[in-house]
Amino acid sequence: MPALQRYRDIAPDVTLDITLTDRNVDIVEEGFDIAFRIGALPDSRLIARHLAPYRMMICAAPDYLARRGTPDHPRELSVHEAIGFTPAARSPWRLSKGKDLVEVAPKISITVNSGQAVRMAARAGLGVIMQPSILLTSDIRAGLLVRLFPDWHLNERPMSLIYHRDRRMAPRLSSIISFAIAEFGAQVEGQANRLVESAL
């Protein structure tokens, strides 16, 4: 959502109709112009632009860490309260650092089916969370959350922008596609993203 203001600055006449859902919509049948997809893409006749990977972070609020202590190693998460995002809330958290692989199951004290609600619960000091870096980076910069284990690697998934193949693409659609690629295909955490267009 913060990125939308930057788009509105360059395209103030474009009206945006946004749907948020975990369901993989059929953009052709359901009348969507574009969609963001996380994970592997099925074969189709759509165009895909590969964006920066969907990376995860582990964070907690300064207040929570002041009360419960800051874990020095991922294994210490097993004694911490955690906030989980359903439906995968009970899945172990997997981290790697070189040849060191750790799988830990924090004590999930709250589960929520909204990533934003998980984020707000963490900011309120209710526990540790593992959420996408794209959702948490601004809170870390503002000091509202503290990133834990920054030198450890968490699983990441591909993120793509998909849209119809159309030689007569409307300027408004072309503008949002170009903006999304520039905004979410840029360098993330120091790693350059290579943009690839392919017919899936």
N, C-alpha and C positions, 0 to 999 in steps of 0.2 A: 504493500500500500504506500509506503513512503516514496517509492519510485514513481507512482502515478502522478505526483505533483510535478516531477520533472518532465513527464510526458505532457501534462496539461500546459506547461509553459511553452512547449514547442508546437502543440496542436490543440489550441483552446477550443476549436470548433468541432472537434470529434466527440461524440457522445459514447460513453463506455457503459456496457451492460455486462457485469461480471458475475459469474456463478462459481461458488466455492463448493467443491464436492470431492469426496474420495473415490467416487465412481468414475470409471473410464467411460466418458460419454462418447457417443458416436457423433463426431462433429459434423458429418455430412447430413445424417438423418435428423439430427436435433437442431441444426441451424446455427452452429457455432462457427465463427471465423477462424479462431486459433484456440489452441489448448496447450497448457504446460503439462508434461508427463514426466513422472519420476519412475525410473526403473527401465527394464528392457522393453523395447517396442516390438509389437507384432508386425508381421508383414502386412503392408497395405499399399494403396496408391496415393498416400499422402506424402507431403514433403516434410522432412524433419531437419531441424537445425539443432545440433548438439551444443548445449550450453555448458557452463561450468558445472563440475560434479556437485551433487547434493551431499554436502559434507555435514557431519554431526559434531557436536561439542558436548562436553559435560560441564555443567555450571551449578553454582549455588550463590545465594545472596550473602553479602558480607555479614549480615546479622546472624544468619544460620551458622556460618563458619565460626563466628565469634563464640557462639553457644556450644557448638558440637566439635569444633576443631577442624583444621584443614587436613584432609588426608594426603599423605606423602606418596602413597602408592595405590594403584587401582584396587588391589586386594582389600584395602581398608574400607572400600565402599560397602562391603557386606554388613558393616555395623552402622551404616548411616540410613536415615530416612530418605526415601526417594519418591518422586512423583512420576507416575507412568502415563504414557499416552496409549489409550486403548485403540486397537485390540492387541497390540504387541507388548503390553505393559509388563507381562511376566517373562518375556524372553531375556536371556542373559545378555549382559553388555560385554562385547568383545573388543579388546584393545590390543595393539601390537606396538612393539618398539624394537626394531632390529629383529633378532631371533626370539625375543621374549614375547610370548603370547599369553594373555590373561583373559579368562572368562569369569565374570563376577555377576552375582545375582543380588543387587541391593534389596533392602527391605522396602517393598512398595507399600506405602501407607495411604496413598491416594491415587486413583486412576481417573482420568478425564478424557473425553473423546474430542477435545479441541486443543490444538497445539498452542493457540494463544492463551487458553486458560491454564495450561501447564506452565507456560512462561510466567504468567501473572502469579501463580501459586508459588513458584520459585522466588520471584521478586518479593513476595510476602514473607519469605523465610520458612516455608513449609517443608523444604527438603531439596535434595539434589535432583537435577534433571539431565537427560540426554536428549537434545533437540537439534534441529538444523542450524548450522552456523548463520545462514541467511536470516534466521529469525532472532538470533541472540546477539549478533555483533554490536548493534547499536546500544543494547543494555550494558554490554561489557565496556564499551567506550565511555558510557555515562557513569560507570561505577556502580550500577544497580545489580550487576551479577559479576561473579568472578569465575574465570575459566579455570578448570582443573585439568591437570595433566596435559599441558599444551604440547609436550614433546612426544606424546603417544598418538598413534594413528587409530582412528575408528573407521568402521565400515563406511564406504560411500557408494552412492548409486548414481547412474547417469541421469541427467536431466535434459529434456528436449522440449523444443517448441515445435508443434506440428500444425500444419495448415493445408488447405487444398492446393492442388496444382491448378493455376489459372493464369493464362497468358495475359488476360485483361484485368489484372488485379487493380482494385480501386486504390487511389492514392492514400485514403485513410487507413486501409488495411496494410499497405506497403509501409506506411509510416510507423505503425505499432510493431510490425515485425522487425523493422530496422532498429527501432528503439529497444525492443526486448533483447535482441542479439547484442547490441552495444552495452546494455545495462547488466545482463546476466551472463554474458559470454566473456566478460572482462576477467582480468587476473583476480583470483580469489586466494587469499592466504599465500601470496607469492608464487603461485603456480599459474602459468599462462594456459589459457584454454584455446584449443584449435577448433575453429568453426568448420563444420562439414555439412554440406547440403547433399542429401541423397534421397532417392525415391525408395521408400520402404516397401 
